[in-house]
Amino acid sequence: MSRHQALSDWTCELSSHMSHLSKPQAAVLAMWSYGIAITRTCSCYTVALFLALLLHRKVGTVRQRLREWCYDGADKRGTHRRQLDVEACFAPLLRWVVWLWKGTTMALAVDATSLGDRFVVLSISVVYRGMGIPVAWTVLVAQQKGAWRDHWLRMLDQLHPALPAEWTVLVLADRGLYARWLFRHIVHLGWHPFLRINQAAKFRPAGQRHWFWLTELLSEVGGCWQGEGTAFSSKRSRLHCTLVAWWGEGHEEAWFVLTDLPSQSCQATWYGLRAWCEQGFKCIKRGGWQWQHTRMTDPTRVARLWLALAVATLWMVSIGSDLEIGPTPE
């Protein structure tokens, strides 16, 4: 199959999963993501040069089309130009992942990544086969004042309709993002929080009056502990939950994770899935799409570029998965 035909097929596939996009929006998203995947960079000029050679068009024309796809409507040439609503793409993107998924259990990782002193990206990723596939994100100016709570809640709510109600969904987050409101909102959505907390906290096992420091419950490498009870001795912070803890060989300290799952139905080692989203960030930056070289300064334009990066990542992971699994035996 020629690359020209591959791009055409990819445009059709993308349009079928992102049917809310206009034909021009879907076409340019296909061009962006295909070019990123083939050239292994999100450099607008490099992608435009590749596509111009492929489609027998002028580099400047293709480059301008790619650039304007990231613009707000008012910044585009001509009149009545539509701008891409990135957040309207989150649920369709996750539904696309669901369509490719095998099984009824999925893990979402909540994390933030930065690009120097320019941007902070709050991201929710599906973790799969050692990789994080972004399905929702908010791009903020680095060091910008303001709480992140509303952003996380909005993105979780936007993704919720895309997942079947009968699925088991774990939501993983590192200790820097733990919050009682986050735990409770995840439970409210019918999903299961799996949130790591700092070890300088107390826990009261069910049926006991005494509060224990977490390090009292687990103090040795190679050990584990889990059980229901109440976390945090402060009345303002108390949370009825399950604590699962594990201290693996080679780890500097133990993992202490809070969840709503029964203690006999989960394992602390599941928290290791969260690290896969970091591989996703690595792919977006130096390990893959080279986003660290971007010259963009507008967060809304960056958010649209991230859509192309996310789709390119999804495509590459799906291809790799198909190759690893192999053809279905007849």
C-alpha positions as CSV (number, residue, x, y, z in Angstrom):
1,M,0.0,0.0,0.0
2,S,1.3,3.4,-0.9
3,R,1.6,6.1,1.7
4,H,-0.8,8.2,-0.2
5,Q,-3.4,5.5,0.1
6,A,-2.5,4.9,3.7
7,L,-3.2,8.6,4.5
8,S,-6.5,8.3,2.6
9,D,-7.5,5.2,4.6
10,W,-6.4,6.8,7.8
11,T,-8.6,9.9,7.1
12,C,-11.6,7.6,6.6
13,E,-10.9,5.7,9.8
14,L,-10.4,8.9,11.8
15,S,-13.5,10.5,10.4
16,S,-15.6,7.5,11.4
17,H,-14.5,7.8,15.0
18,M,-14.5,11.6,15.2
19,S,-17.7,12.1,13.3
20,H,-18.5,15.3,15.1
21,L,-15.7,17.1,13.3
22,S,-16.3,18.8,10.0
23,K,-14.7,17.2,7.0
24,P,-11.9,19.9,6.8
25,Q,-11.2,19.5,10.5
26,A,-11.0,15.7,10.3
27,A,-8.9,15.9,7.1
28,V,-6.3,18.2,8.7
29,L,-6.2,16.1,11.9
30,A,-5.5,13.1,9.8
31,M,-2.7,14.9,8.0
32,W,-1.2,16.2,11.3
33,S,-1.4,12.8,13.1
34,Y,-0.2,10.8,10.0
35,G,2.7,13.2,9.4
36,I,3.7,13.1,13.1
37,A,3.7,9.3,13.2
38,I,5.7,8.9,10.0
39,T,8.3,11.7,10.6
40,R,8.5,11.2,14.4
41,T,8.2,14.9,15.1
42,C,5.4,17.5,15.5
43,S,7.5,20.1,13.8
44,C,5.0,21.9,11.6
45,Y,7.6,22.5,8.8
46,T,8.9,18.9,8.8
47,V,5.3,17.5,8.7
48,A,4.3,20.0,6.0
49,L,7.4,19.1,3.9
50,F,6.6,15.4,4.2
51,L,2.9,15.9,3.3
52,A,3.7,18.3,0.4
53,L,6.0,15.7,-1.2
54,L,3.3,13.0,-0.6
55,L,0.4,15.0,-1.9
56,H,2.3,17.0,-4.6
57,R,1.5,20.3,-3.1
58,K,3.4,23.5,-2.2
59,V,5.1,23.3,1.3
60,G,3.9,26.8,2.2
61,T,0.3,25.9,1.4
62,V,0.3,22.7,3.5
63,R,2.1,24.4,6.3
64,Q,-0.4,27.2,6.5
65,R,-3.3,24.7,6.6
66,L,-1.6,22.8,9.4
67,R,-1.0,26.0,11.4
68,E,-4.5,27.4,10.9
69,W,-6.0,24.2,12.2
70,C,-4.5,25.1,15.6
71,Y,-5.8,28.7,15.5
72,D,-8.9,30.2,17.0
73,G,-11.5,31.1,14.4
74,A,-10.9,34.8,14.7
75,D,-7.2,34.3,13.9
76,K,-7.8,32.4,10.6
77,R,-7.8,33.9,7.2
78,G,-11.2,34.5,5.5
79,T,-14.6,34.8,7.0
80,H,-16.8,32.4,9.0
81,R,-13.9,30.1,9.7
82,R,-14.6,27.5,12.4
83,Q,-12.3,26.8,15.2
84,L,-11.7,23.3,16.6
85,D,-13.3,22.6,20.0
86,V,-10.7,20.3,21.6
87,E,-12.8,19.4,24.6
88,A,-15.6,18.1,22.4
89,C,-13.0,15.5,21.1
90,F,-12.3,13.9,24.5
91,A,-15.3,11.6,24.7
92,P,-15.1,10.5,21.0
93,L,-11.3,9.9,21.5
94,L,-12.0,7.7,24.5
95,R,-14.8,5.9,22.7
96,W,-12.3,5.1,19.9
97,V,-10.0,3.5,22.6
98,V,-13.0,1.6,23.9
99,W,-13.7,0.3,20.4
100,L,-10.2,-1.0,20.2
101,W,-10.2,-2.4,23.7
102,K,-10.2,-6.1,24.7
103,G,-11.8,-6.7,28.0
104,T,-13.9,-4.7,30.4
105,T,-11.3,-3.3,32.8
106,M,-9.5,0.0,32.1
107,A,-7.1,2.2,34.1
108,L,-6.9,6.0,33.7
109,A,-3.9,7.9,35.0
110,V,-4.3,11.5,36.2
111,D,-1.1,13.4,36.0
112,A,0.6,16.7,35.0
113,T,3.6,17.3,32.8
114,S,5.4,20.5,32.1
115,L,7.4,22.1,29.3
116,G,10.1,24.1,30.9
117,D,8.7,27.4,32.2
118,R,6.1,27.7,29.4
119,F,3.4,25.2,29.9
120,V,1.8,22.8,32.4
121,V,-0.5,20.1,30.9
122,L,-3.0,18.4,33.1
123,S,-3.7,15.1,31.4
124,I,-5.8,12.0,31.8
125,S,-4.5,9.0,30.0
126,V,-5.5,5.5,29.3
127,V,-2.6,3.2,30.3
128,Y,-2.0,0.3,28.0
129,R,1.0,-2.0,27.3
130,G,3.5,0.3,29.0
131,M,2.2,3.5,27.4
132,G,-0.2,6.3,28.3
133,I,-2.6,7.5,25.6
134,P,-3.9,11.0,26.4
135,V,-7.7,11.2,26.2
136,A,-8.3,14.6,28.0
137,W,-6.0,17.5,28.8
138,T,-5.9,21.1,29.9
139,V,-3.0,23.3,28.9
140,L,-2.0,26.1,31.3
141,V,0.7,28.7,31.4
142,A,3.4,27.6,33.7
143,Q,3.4,29.2,37.1
144,Q,-0.1,30.6,36.5
145,K,-2.0,31.1,39.7
146,G,-5.2,29.1,40.3
147,A,-6.4,25.8,41.6
148,W,-6.5,22.7,39.3
149,R,-9.6,21.3,40.9
150,D,-12.2,22.5,38.4
151,H,-10.0,21.3,35.5
152,W,-9.8,17.8,36.8
153,L,-13.5,17.6,37.6
154,R,-14.5,18.9,34.2
155,M,-12.3,16.5,32.3
156,L,-13.5,13.5,34.4
157,D,-17.1,14.5,33.7
158,Q,-16.4,14.8,30.0
159,L,-14.9,11.3,29.8
160,H,-17.6,9.6,31.9
161,P,-20.2,9.1,29.1
162,A,-17.6,7.4,26.9
163,L,-17.1,4.4,29.2
164,P,-19.7,1.6,29.5
165,A,-21.4,1.6,32.9
166,E,-20.6,-2.1,33.5
167,W,-16.9,-1.6,33.1
168,T,-14.4,-1.6,36.0
169,V,-12.4,1.7,35.8
170,L,-9.4,2.4,38.0
171,V,-8.3,6.1,38.3
172,L,-4.7,6.3,39.4
173,A,-2.9,9.4,40.7
174,D,0.4,10.2,42.4
175,R,0.5,11.5,45.9
176,G,1.0,15.1,44.8
177,L,-2.5,15.1,43.3
178,Y,-4.3,13.3,46.2
179,A,-7.4,15.2,47.4
180,R,-10.5,14.0,49.2
181,W,-12.8,15.7,46.7
182,L,-11.0,13.9,43.9
183,F,-11.5,10.5,45.6
184,R,-15.2,11.2,46.2
185,H,-15.9,12.5,42.7
186,I,-14.3,9.4,41.2
187,V,-16.5,7.2,43.3
188,H,-19.5,9.4,42.4
189,L,-18.9,8.6,38.7
190,G,-19.0,4.8,39.5
191,W,-15.2,4.4,39.0
192,H,-12.6,3.3,41.5
193,P,-9.9,5.7,42.9
194,F,-6.4,4.3,43.3
195,L,-4.7,7.3,44.8
196,R,-1.3,7.3,46.4
197,I,-0.8,9.4,49.6
198,N,2.3,10.6,51.5
199,Q,3.5,8.2,54.2
200,A,3.3,11.0,56.9
201,A,-0.3,10.2,57.6
202,K,-2.3,8.1,60.0
203,F,-4.8,5.3,59.4
204,R,-7.3,3.6,61.8
205,P,-8.2,0.1,60.8
206,A,-11.9,-0.8,61.0
207,G,-12.9,-2.0,64.5
208,Q,-10.0,-0.3,66.2
209,R,-9.8,2.9,68.2
210,H,-6.1,3.5,67.8
211,W,-4.6,5.5,64.9
212,F,-1.4,4.2,63.4
213,W,1.2,6.0,61.4
214,L,1.4,4.4,57.9
215,T,5.0,3.5,58.6
216,E,3.9,1.5,61.6
217,L,1.6,-0.6,59.4
218,L,4.4,-1.3,56.9
219,S,8.0,-0.7,57.8
220,E,10.0,-3.3,56.0
221,V,11.0,-3.9,52.4
222,G,9.2,-6.8,50.9
223,G,6.1,-6.4,53.1
224,C,2.5,-5.5,52.3
225,W,-0.6,-4.5,54.2
226,Q,-4.2,-3.9,53.3
227,G,-7.5,-3.4,55.0
228,E,-10.6,-1.1,55.4
229,G,-10.7,1.8,57.9
230,T,-10.4,5.5,58.1
231,A,-7.5,7.6,56.7
232,F,-6.2,10.8,58.2
233,S,-6.8,11.6,61.9
234,S,-7.8,15.2,61.2
235,K,-11.6,15.5,61.2
236,R,-11.5,17.8,58.2
237,S,-9.6,15.3,56.1
238,R,-11.0,11.9,57.3
239,L,-12.0,9.4,54.6
240,H,-13.6,6.0,55.0
241,C,-11.7,3.8,52.5
242,T,-9.4,0.9,51.9
243,L,-5.7,1.2,52.4
244,V,-3.4,-1.0,50.4
245,A,0.4,-0.8,50.9
246,W,3.4,-2.5,49.4
247,W,7.1,-2.0,49.7
248,G,8.9,-3.7,46.8
249,E,12.6,-4.5,46.4
250,G,14.5,-1.7,44.9
251,H,12.0,1.0,46.0
252,E,13.1,3.7,48.3
253,E,9.8,3.7,50.2
254,A,6.5,2.0,50.4
255,W,3.4,2.7,48.3
256,F,0.4,3.7,50.4
257,V,-2.7,3.8,48.2
258,L,-6.3,4.6,49.0
259,T,-9.3,3.1,47.2
260,D,-13.0,2.3,47.6
261,L,-12.5,-1.3,46.5
262,P,-12.7,-4.1,49.1
263,S,-9.3,-5.1,50.4
264,Q,-9.6,-8.6,49.2
265,S,-10.4,-7.4,45.6
266,C,-7.3,-5.3,44.9
267,Q,-3.5,-5.2,45.1
268,A,-1.2,-2.3,45.8
269,T,1.0,-3.3,42.9
270,W,-1.8,-2.2,40.5
271,Y,-0.5,1.3,41.3
272,G,2.5,0.5,39.1
273,L,0.3,1.1,36.1
274,R,0.4,4.8,36.8
275,A,4.0,5.0,35.7
276,W,3.0,4.1,32.2
277,C,1.5,7.6,31.7
278,E,5.1,8.9,32.1
279,Q,6.1,6.8,29.1
280,G,3.3,8.6,27.2
281,F,4.8,11.9,28.2
282,K,8.2,10.7,27.1
283,C,6.7,9.7,23.7
284,I,5.2,13.2,23.3
285,K,8.5,14.8,24.1
286,R,12.0,13.5,23.5
287,G,11.2,9.8,23.1
288,G,8.8,10.3,20.1
289,W,7.0,13.4,18.8
290,Q,9.6,16.0,20.0
291,W,7.1,18.4,21.4
292,Q,9.8,20.0,23.5
293,H,11.0,21.9,20.4
294,T,7.6,23.7,19.8
295,R,7.7,27.4,19.4
296,M,4.0,27.8,20.4
297,T,3.2,30.3,23.1
298,D,-0.7,30.2,23.1
299,P,-2.1,27.4,25.4
300,T,-5.3,27.0,23.2
301,R,-3.1,26.3,20.1
302,V,-1.0,23.9,22.1
303,A,-4.2,22.1,23.2
304,R,-5.2,21.5,19.6
305,L,-1.7,20.3,18.7
306,W,-2.0,17.8,21.6
307,L,-5.1,16.3,19.9
308,A,-2.9,15.5,16.9
309,L,-0.2,14.1,19.3
310,A,-2.8,12.0,21.1
311,V,-4.3,10.6,17.9
312,A,-0.8,9.7,16.6
313,T,0.0,8.0,19.8
314,L,-3.3,6.0,19.7
315,W,-2.5,4.9,16.1
316,M,1.0,3.8,16.9
317,V,-0.1,1.9,20.0
318,S,-2.9,0.2,18.2
319,I,-0.6,-0.9,15.4
320,G,2.0,-2.2,17.8
321,S,-0.7,-4.1,19.7
322,D,-2.0,-5.7,16.6
323,L,1.6,-6.8,15.6
324,E,2.3,-8.2,19.0
325,I,-1.0,-10.1,19.3
326,G,-0.8,-11.3,15.7
327,P,-3.6,-12.4,13.4
328,T,-6.7,-14.1,14.8
329,P,-6.4,-17.9,14.1
330,E,-9.1,-19.2,11.7
